[in-house]
């Protein structure tokens, strides 16, 4: 067990650790006798009871009913995560499984991340989330145009993550085959390796430099690009939500509905997780516990999330959502390693 700050004595820290571990595995309020027997403590139940009462008074534990045992509070979980838990290393077999499962589906970034959320849900028995790269990190690899009708064309943009972005546009004029070929050539010459988020702005910036023929091409290109939908953040993939509602904490219909509403507003959930990851700014997983988020629907939920990187740049994040009563040591290792694998796969894909 890691050394603890002076805030808790060694005995208090030991008993808080025992209460958290027991409650995580049983989902039942923890009594003093259970602690003594389960951890073979060389102290009496009465002594443990007194320490638990002190921890309750200091808001690390709470008693749901007068005659019941105690359960950890958000403050108790936070102290456990920050000072008491030891990250449980994944076995080589688990590492191999994660790497093989992701590598088999290396078609494009969204496919990798969709599978990542599924894999995290499967391995953790919680809800897996994964955020795709956003437009600022995606760069144009190739553009194509396909005729749809006399004046409508389909624009296909392949980015450096092998994702295909499509858009149908009314050009307001009929384009000949030669016009189409010339426009495709112009788009690829001028916009290759430009960020998706900056395509239209880049063309506008270069307009003054173009000769007359190029300017005409640029005006046509702008008709296409200015209609691209703004997607400042990547798509959020979420798998295994039903597993969350099988937990005893969510048998209450009102509580379950609040969580479901949060899941349906994925942009709000993504912003919450992204803010937490950015706040930590470290290389490893971060943990958000219950009411720390101050977000409706999150009171009974904890998140273990980690950024994935391409080179030194953070591109997105992955994580696991579950009840506050989660096995944090194992999930921290799982999320950390999976984020590392996702970063390696997307780095390879984006070259």
Secondary structure as GFF3:
##gff-version 3
##sequence-region A 1 351
A	DSSP	alpha_helix	10	26	.	.	.	ID=ss1
A	DSSP	alpha_helix	32	38	.	.	.	ID=ss2
A	DSSP	alpha_helix	45	57	.	.	.	ID=ss3
A	DSSP	beta_strand	61	63	.	.	.	ID=ss4
A	DSSP	beta_strand	70	72	.	.	.	ID=ss5
A	DSSP	alpha_helix	74	79	.	.	.	ID=ss6
A	DSSP	pi_helix	80	84	.	.	.	ID=ss7
A	DSSP	alpha_helix	92	103	.	.	.	ID=ss8
A	DSSP	alpha_helix	109	124	.	.	.	ID=ss9
A	DSSP	beta_strand	127	131	.	.	.	ID=ss10
A	DSSP	beta_strand	140	147	.	.	.	ID=ss11
A	DSSP	beta_strand	152	159	.	.	.	ID=ss12
A	DSSP	beta_strand	164	170	.	.	.	ID=ss13
A	DSSP	alpha_helix	177	191	.	.	.	ID=ss14
A	DSSP	three_ten_helix	196	198	.	.	.	ID=ss15
A	DSSP	alpha_helix	199	206	.	.	.	ID=ss16
A	DSSP	three_ten_helix	207	209	.	.	.	ID=ss17
A	DSSP	alpha_helix	212	225	.	.	.	ID=ss18
A	DSSP	beta_strand	236	239	.	.	.	ID=ss19
A	DSSP	alpha_helix	241	245	.	.	.	ID=ss20
A	DSSP	three_ten_helix	248	250	.	.	.	ID=ss21
A	DSSP	alpha_helix	253	264	.	.	.	ID=ss22
A	DSSP	alpha_helix	266	280	.	.	.	ID=ss23
A	DSSP	beta_strand	286	289	.	.	.	ID=ss24
A	DSSP	three_ten_helix	290	293	.	.	.	ID=ss25
A	DSSP	beta_strand	301	310	.	.	.	ID=ss26
A	DSSP	beta_strand	313	323	.	.	.	ID=ss27
A	DSSP	alpha_helix	328	350	.	.	.	ID=ss28
###
